[in-house]
C-alpha cells in the first residue's frame, strides 16, 4: 500500500482485498483512496466500502456493537448514492451485502463467510 498510488489503483487493490476477506487490509488501502478523493459521491462510496470492511473486521473479532454500527453507516451511505459510481454497481452491491446480512446478522459467526459471500459488484466484471 502506498498513499501516493493513484486512487483507481488503490480502489482496485482494496476491492481485491475485500474479495479475499482481508478486511483490515482492505480498510487500510481503501482509506488511502478515500483520502485522495474530493468530497462527493465517490468519496462517500469509498467511505461506505471502508465501513463494510470495518464491520466485517469487527465481526471477525466478535465486536457486535462495532459490527452493527459500521454496517448501519455503510448501508445508509450506499443507499444514498447513484446506481453506479467508480465502476461499482452500487445498487447490486447493497443488495448483495443485505442478502449476506440477512443470512449472517450481526453477532453471528461470519468471520470467514462461505455463502453468500459479501461482494462488491462492478459494472465491468472481469
C-alpha positions as CSV (number, residue, x, y, z in Angstrom):
1,X,0.0,0.0,0.0
2,X,1.3,3.4,-0.9
3,X,-0.6,6.6,-0.3
4,X,1.0,8.0,-3.5
5,X,-0.7,5.4,-5.7
6,X,-3.4,6.7,-7.9
7,X,-6.9,6.4,-6.4
8,X,-8.1,3.9,-9.0
9,X,-5.2,1.6,-8.3
10,X,-5.9,1.8,-4.6
11,X,-9.5,1.1,-5.2
12,X,-8.7,-2.0,-7.3
13,X,-6.4,-3.2,-4.6
14,X,-8.9,-2.6,-1.9
15,X,-11.6,-4.4,-3.8
16,X,-9.3,-7.4,-4.3
17,X,-8.7,-7.4,-0.5
18,X,-12.4,-7.3,0.2
19,X,-12.9,-10.2,-2.2
20,X,-10.2,-12.1,-0.3
21,X,-11.9,-11.4,3.1
22,X,-8.9,-9.5,4.2
23,X,-11.0,-6.9,6.0
24,X,-8.3,-4.9,7.9
25,X,-6.0,-4.6,4.9
26,X,-8.9,-3.6,2.7
27,X,-9.8,-0.9,5.1
28,X,-6.3,0.5,5.1
29,X,-6.0,0.6,1.3
30,X,-9.4,2.0,0.8
31,X,-8.7,4.7,3.3
32,X,-5.8,5.8,1.2
33,X,-8.1,6.0,-1.8
34,X,-10.7,7.9,0.3
35,X,-8.1,10.5,1.4
36,X,-7.1,11.1,-2.2
37,X,-10.7,11.7,-3.3
38,X,-12.5,15.1,-3.1
39,X,-15.9,15.4,-1.4
40,X,-18.8,14.0,-3.3
41,X,-20.4,10.7,-4.3
42,X,-17.1,9.0,-5.0
43,X,-15.7,9.8,-1.6
44,X,-19.0,8.7,0.0
45,X,-18.8,5.4,-1.8
46,X,-15.2,4.8,-0.6
47,X,-16.2,5.6,3.0
48,X,-19.1,3.1,2.7
49,X,-16.7,0.4,1.4
50,X,-14.3,1.2,4.3
51,X,-17.2,0.8,6.7
52,X,-18.2,-2.5,5.2
53,X,-14.6,-3.8,5.7
54,X,-14.5,-2.4,9.3
55,X,-17.9,-4.1,10.0
56,X,-16.5,-7.4,8.9
57,X,-13.3,-6.9,10.9
58,X,-15.5,-6.2,14.0
59,X,-17.4,-9.4,13.2
60,X,-14.2,-11.4,13.0
61,X,-13.1,-10.0,16.4
62,X,-16.5,-10.6,18.0
63,X,-17.4,-6.9,18.5
64,X,-21.2,-7.0,17.8
65,X,-21.7,-3.3,18.6
66,X,-18.9,-2.1,16.3
67,X,-20.1,-4.5,13.6
68,X,-23.7,-3.4,13.7
69,X,-22.8,0.3,13.9
70,X,-20.4,0.2,10.9
71,X,-22.9,-1.9,8.9
72,X,-25.7,0.7,9.5
73,X,-23.5,3.6,8.5
74,X,-22.3,1.8,5.3
75,X,-25.8,0.8,4.4
76,X,-27.1,4.3,4.8
77,X,-24.3,5.7,2.6
78,X,-24.7,3.1,-0.1
79,X,-28.5,3.8,-0.3
80,X,-27.8,7.5,-0.8
81,X,-25.6,7.0,-3.8
82,X,-26.3,6.9,-7.6
83,X,-26.8,3.4,-9.1
84,X,-23.2,3.3,-10.3
85,X,-20.1,5.0,-9.0
86,X,-16.4,4.4,-9.7
87,X,-17.3,1.4,-11.8
88,X,-19.2,-0.2,-9.0
89,X,-22.9,-1.2,-9.3
90,X,-23.9,0.4,-6.0
91,X,-27.5,-0.9,-6.0
92,X,-26.5,-4.6,-6.7
93,X,-23.6,-4.3,-4.2
94,X,-26.0,-3.1,-1.5
95,X,-28.4,-5.9,-2.4
96,X,-25.6,-8.5,-2.1
97,X,-24.5,-7.2,1.3
98,X,-28.1,-7.0,2.6
99,X,-28.6,-10.7,1.5
100,X,-25.4,-11.5,3.3
101,X,-26.5,-9.7,6.4
102,X,-29.9,-11.4,6.3
103,X,-28.1,-14.7,6.4
104,X,-25.5,-13.5,8.9
105,X,-27.0,-10.9,11.3
106,X,-24.5,-9.0,13.5
107,X,-23.4,-11.3,16.3
108,X,-23.5,-14.5,14.3
109,X,-20.3,-16.2,13.2
110,X,-19.4,-14.6,9.9
111,X,-15.6,-14.0,10.0
112,X,-15.0,-16.3,7.1
113,X,-18.2,-16.3,5.1
114,X,-18.8,-19.1,2.7
115,X,-22.2,-18.4,1.1
116,X,-23.5,-16.0,0.3
117,X,-20.2,-14.2,0.3
118,X,-20.4,-10.4,0.6
119,X,-19.3,-8.9,-2.6
120,X,-18.8,-5.6,-4.3
121,X,-20.3,-5.8,-7.8
122,X,-18.5,-3.9,-10.5
123,X,-20.1,-2.7,-13.7
124,X,-17.3,-4.3,-15.8
125,X,-16.9,-7.8,-14.4
126,X,-13.6,-9.4,-15.3
